[in-house]
Amino acid sequence: MKKIVMLAVAVLGTVAMVNAQTTPAQAKAAPAKEAKAPAKEKKQTKKLKKQRQLSQKRQKLKNKKI
């Protein structure tokens, strides 16, 4: 009976040590990177941004004329 208890303690101790060694390595894994937007989407957003800026400028000019 004593041998079985000692064996169980040894196995549990070994498992605990292995888990303690591998856990920090898993925690240091690099975070997942976000996928880049396709070039078409980038161009569209750039175009929309330009259009917004132009419309804002036009609106300001209209407000100045009034």
N, C-alpha and C positions, 0 to 999 in steps of 0.2 A: 504494500500500500504506500509506503514511504517513497519507494522508487517512482511510482506513478505520479505522485504529487511533485516530486523533484523534476521529473521529465516535463510535466505540464508547466511548471514555473519557468523552466529553461526555454521551452518553446514560446511561451507568452513573452518572456523577456526579449528573446531574439526578434520576434515579430514587432515588438514595441520599438526596439532599436532601429530596425530596418525602416519602419514607418517614420521615425524621427529624422532619419537621414534623407529620405526621399521627399518629404513634405516641403522643405524650403526650396528645393530645386524646382518643384512644380509651381510654387508661388512666384518664382522669378521669371516664369515664362513670359515672353514678349506679348504685349496686348495685341489683339487682332486689329489689323489696319482696315480702315473703311475703303470700300471700293471707289475708285476714281470715276467721276462722271465721264461719259463718252464725249468726244470732241464736239459732236453736234449739239448736245445740251449746253456745253460751255459757250458755244457761239450764240445760241439762242438767248441765253441769259445775258450775255454781253450786249447783244442787239437790243434787248428789252431795256436794259439799263440806260443805253444811249438814248433810246426813244423817250424814256421818262425824263431824263435830264433836259432834252430838247423841249419837251412839252412844258416843263417847269420854267425854262427860260422864256418861252413864248408867253406863258401866263404872266410872268413878271413884267415883260414888255407891255402887254395889254393893260396891266394894272397901272403902269406908269403913264401911259397915254391917256387914260381916263382921268 
